[in-house]
Amino acid sequence: MIRIIYIILFGLLIQPAFSQMPFQAVLDSVEINNKILSAGRQMTESQKLNAKTGIYLANPTVSYDRLNNSAGSYSEMIVSQSFDFPSAYFQKSKIANLTVSQADEQYRQAKLEIGSELARVFAEIVYSNRKISILTRRQMIAQQLQTGIEKRLQTGDANIFETNRVRSELAKTHSELRITENRRNALNLKLSELNGGRPMEIADTTFTDLPGFTITDTSANTILTRNPQVRQWETEIQITEMNINLQRSLSYPKFEIGYRQDMNTGQNYNGIHAGISIPLFENKNMVRTAKARQMYAMEASDAYRLELQSKVSQLIEEYRTVQQSAISINEVFKTLNTPDLLVKAYKTGQISYTEFFTEYENYQQMVLYVEDLNLKASALQLQLYVLSGL
């Protein structure tokens, strides 16, 4: 029995530690293969091309009229080109360039959302791998205990209560192991989905180390500055400002110039065609509308920035708290001599087998609590890593 106890305690203390695929490599693979991001890249190119549409001169027009009567015929041909006030094209070009940059930020926003989801999935897969490793050893030990207790029951050295306790431990561990394996399978399917349907094996049993990545007092400002949604709103404010100037330019007269040729009863007339369009009604209230849009963009930008700043600050504070708790409890957990105390107490007859098993269960729950805390710290760290890198 003492040998079995040592096996139990030794098995709990040994944790495999190896990492086969760093998070950044998984992140890069998902960015390349993810179907949503692939479609987003195509949409971004479409939006960029569309932004450049309609900023040039209108199409030239050619008209030809021919009238006939008993005295002869009359023909007229006009080739003309219409254009807005020249400053309008300058404003249209600037708006187009800003819209192009917005399209890039929209893609980065989609990338951020996919990356944040990947951070959660990756951390949970590593956690599942570690938990399965713990539960597998626990199941093996429970099977060994059951074999021993069944023999002792037959010889009368154990009672039915102790036997049922071991049987319950084996059944419980087996159930937890199956649930955890099913959860890992679901997470792997989700990872495959994020990776564009391409299976990816994550066999890591150590939470990801991110070389060079640290959270400082300026991290929140850095994240805010790089956030694609914040940049979209900043660009939107610039667009609305340019749009005000554009609407003012469109309120100026439009021009038309070209060539005209008249042919009447054998006589030809050639000359210049010119015209002007005075916008009295078409652009009414357009400047006021553009100003209202600018006010909306400024208010919405401030609201989103404030919300994001609060969210990021809470995320960083939560990460620091959880990380510190994880570090502290891991340090304490390493120094616990609960296994030694249990063995000594059992050998000296101070506790029964049932009491020993109860303490063993408490120790096992402590192991899983440490894993849960490490999972939370890792998930928060990876999420901040994604937010900081975009």
Buried (B, 14 or more C-beta within 10 A) or exposed (E): BEEBBEBBBEBBEEEEEEBEBBBBEBBEBBBEBBEBBEEBBEBBEEBBEEBBEEBEEEEEEEEEEEEEEEEEEBBBBBBBBBBBBEBBBBBBBBBBBBBBBBBBBBBBBBBBBBBBBBBBBBBBBBBBBBBBBBBBBBBEBBBBBBEBBEEBBEEEEBBEEBBEBBBEBBEBBBEBBEEBBEBBEEBBEBBBBBBBEBEBEBEBBBBBEBEEBEBEEEBBEBBBEBBBBBBBBBBBBBBBBBBBBBBBBBBBEBBBBBBBBBBEEEEEEEEEBEEEEEBEEEBEEBBEBBBEBBEEBBEEBEEBBEEBBEEBBEBBEBBEEBBEEBEEBEEEBEEEEBBEEBBEBBEEEEBEBEEBBEBBEEBBEBBBEBBEBBBBBBBBBBBBBBBBBB
